Amino acid sequence: MKMAIEYFRSLRDHCMGALYWQLNDCWPVSSWSSIDYFGKWKALHYEAKRFYSPLLLALINKEDITEIHFINDSQKELSGMLIVEIVDFDGNVVNINKIPKTVKANTALLLEKMDTSQFETSEVFIKAKFVLENDEIKAYTLLTKEKLAHIKKPDFKINITEEIDFFKVELKVDKPTFNVLLDTPYNENFSDNNLFIDKEVILKFPKSNIDLQEFIQNLKIYDLYSLK
């Protein structure tokens, strides 16, 4: 879904975007919805927040070329620095490029084409960001199928504390970690989820009527390596 919608958005004005079916369920069932019957977000819905963002950096792989597109659905022209890194699965930067770019308002622009033929695609991935004056728009892509990428097992360090209205979950990893998904049996949603983490992230979860120890005992964390 992410791949398709980012591609369609990169084709503006030839294609003005895409909608997906379906948003939610009208009864408890396993389905292709992004929100389940109880209002709980699936991984897709967290991704939808990102791939429908007005400012989007999309990395599109085409054989030995990765196209880097920026979609600016705002009313302002944006200028910044495009930073593209080739990174191995231990987190070491193999190659880096920095290129100043300007994107007009209401425009999708092909910023750069990266030739990846010189790299072993199972050993590295691309991490990119467009650094603006007050923001950073980030993206990453593997260069081969997930099952063929030599992703390393991450070491998670987790710290969970209780605030007035929410639990704060601090996650740290020792190497790039893909599709980190936090899950609980409760019908509440994390502030973000299904994440790429290269260092650390802080997430929030509404407390509702849950106590801290119960939350810690019921929290499960998955990632792409654990599912391979």
C-alpha positions in Angstrom: 0.0 0.0 0.0 2.8 2.4 1.0 4.7 1.6 -2.2 1.7 2.1 -4.5 0.4 5.4 -2.9 3.8 7.0 -2.8 4.3 6.1 -6.4 0.9 7.6 -7.4 1.7 10.8 -5.5 5.0 11.1 -7.2 3.2 11.3 -10.6 1.5 14.6 -9.8 0.0 16.2 -12.0 -0.5 13.1 -14.2 -2.1 11.4 -11.2 -3.5 13.4 -8.3 -3.1 10.7 -5.6 -5.0 7.6 -4.5 -7.6 6.4 -2.0 -7.6 2.9 -0.4 -10.4 0.5 0.6 -11.1 0.0 3.4 -10.8 2.3 6.4 -12.5 0.3 9.2 -14.5 -2.8 10.0 -18.2 -2.9 10.9 -17.8 -6.1 12.9 -14.9 -8.1 14.5 -13.1 -9.8 11.6 -9.7 -10.3 10.0 -9.7 -8.0 7.0 -7.8 -5.5 4.9 -9.0 -2.5 6.9 -6.5 -0.2 8.5 -8.6 0.3 11.7 -10.3 -2.7 13.4 -13.8 -2.9 14.7 -12.8 -1.7 18.2 -11.0 1.4 16.8 -7.5 0.1 17.1 -5.1 1.1 14.5 -3.3 -1.5 12.5 0.2 -1.0 11.1 -1.3 0.3 7.8 -3.1 3.2 9.5 0.1 4.4 11.1 1.8 4.2 7.7 -1.1 6.1 6.1 -0.4 9.1 8.4 3.0 9.2 6.8 2.3 8.4 3.1 -0.6 10.9 3.0 1.5 13.6 4.7 1.4 17.0 2.8 5.2 16.8 2.6 6.5 13.5 1.5 9.9 12.1 0.6 9.4 9.0 -1.6 12.1 6.5 -2.5 11.1 4.4 -5.6 13.3 1.5 -6.6 13.6 0.7 -10.3 16.2 -2.1 -10.9 19.6 -0.5 -10.2 18.2 3.0 -9.8 16.5 4.5 -6.8 14.5 7.6 -7.6 14.1 10.2 -4.9 10.9 12.2 -5.2 9.6 15.1 -3.0 5.9 15.8 -2.9 5.0 19.3 -1.7 1.3 19.7 -1.2 1.7 22.9 0.7 1.2 26.5 -0.6 4.8 27.4 -0.1 8.0 26.9 -2.1 10.5 24.9 0.0 14.2 24.9 -0.1 16.5 22.6 1.8 19.3 20.1 1.8 18.7 16.6 0.5 21.0 14.1 2.3 21.1 10.6 1.0 23.1 7.8 2.7 23.9 4.3 1.8 24.0 2.4 5.1 24.9 -1.2 6.0 22.8 -3.2 8.5 25.2 -2.4 11.3 24.5 1.3 10.9 27.8 2.2 9.1 27.5 4.9 6.4 29.0 3.5 3.2 28.3 6.5 1.0 26.7 10.0 1.5 25.5 12.7 -0.8 24.3 16.2 0.1 22.5 18.3 -2.6 20.7 21.6 -2.1 17.2 21.5 -3.7 14.1 23.7 -4.1 10.6 22.4 -4.6 7.8 24.7 -5.8 4.4 24.8 -4.0 1.8 22.1 -5.0 4.5 20.1 -6.9 6.0 16.7 -7.1 9.6 16.8 -8.1 12.2 14.1 -8.9 15.1 15.3 -6.8 17.7 12.7 -7.6 18.4 9.4 -9.2 20.8 7.1 -7.2 22.7 4.4 -9.1 22.9 1.4 -6.7 24.5 -1.0 -9.1 27.9 -0.7 -7.3 26.4 -1.9 -4.0 25.5 -5.4 -2.8 21.8 -4.8 -2.4 21.3 -7.5 0.3 23.9 -5.8 2.6 22.8 -2.1 2.5 19.8 0.2 2.4 19.1 3.8 1.6 18.3 6.4 4.2 17.3 9.9 3.1 16.1 13.2 4.5 15.2 16.6 3.1 16.3 19.1 5.7 14.1 22.3 5.7 14.4 25.4 7.9 12.1 24.0 10.6 11.6 20.4 9.7 13.2 17.2 8.4 11.3 14.9 6.1 12.7 11.4 6.3 12.4 8.1 4.3 14.3 4.8 3.8 14.1 1.9 1.5 15.6 -1.6 1.3 17.2 -2.4 -2.0 15.9 -6.0 -2.2 13.1 -8.1 -0.9 12.8 -8.2 2.8 13.5 -11.9 3.0 16.8 -11.4 1.1 18.1 -8.5 3.0 20.8 -9.5 5.6 19.1 -7.5 8.4 20.8 -7.9 11.8 19.1 -8.9 15.1 18.7 -5.6 17.1 19.3 -5.2 20.8 16.4 -3.3 22.3 16.7 -1.1 25.4 13.3 -0.2 26.8 12.3 2.3 29.5 8.7 2.8 30.4 7.5 5.5 32.7 4.1 6.8 33.9 3.0 10.4 33.2 -0.3 12.0 34.2 -2.3 10.9 31.2 -0.1 8.5 29.4 2.8 5.9 29.5 6.0 7.1 27.9 7.9 4.3 26.1 11.5 5.0 25.2 13.1 2.6 22.8 16.8 2.5 21.9 18.4 0.1 19.4 22.1 -0.7 18.6 21.6 -1.0 14.8 19.0 0.0 12.2 15.7 -1.7 13.0 12.8 -2.0 10.6 9.0 -2.1 11.0 9.1 -1.8 14.8 5.6 -2.6 15.9 4.3 -2.2 19.5 1.2 -4.1 20.4 -1.1 -4.4 23.5 -4.4 -6.1 24.1 -6.0 -2.7 24.8 -8.1 -0.7 22.4 -6.0 2.4 22.5 -3.4 3.7 20.0 0.3 4.6 20.3 1.4 8.1 19.3 3.2 6.4 16.4 4.0 2.8 15.4 5.4 0.5 12.7 8.7 2.5 12.7 12.1 2.5 11.3 14.5 3.2 14.2 18.2 3.8 13.8 18.9 5.2 17.3 16.0 5.9 19.6 12.4 7.0 19.7 9.9 8.1 22.4 6.2 7.0 22.1 3.1 7.7 24.1 0.2 5.4 25.0 -3.0 6.6 26.8 -3.3 5.4 30.3 -7.0 4.8 30.4 -7.6 2.5 33.4 -4.4 0.5 33.0 -1.7 0.5 35.7 2.0 0.6 34.8 2.9 -2.9 35.7 0.0 -4.3 33.8 1.0 -2.3 30.7 4.6 -3.5 30.9 3.6 -7.1 31.2 1.2 -6.9 28.2 3.4 -4.9 25.9 4.8 -6.8 22.9 7.4 -5.5 20.4 7.9 -7.0 17.0 10.3 -6.0 14.2 11.1 -7.2 10.7 14.0 -9.4 11.8 11.8 -11.2 14.3 9.3 -12.0 11.6 11.7 -13.2 9.0 
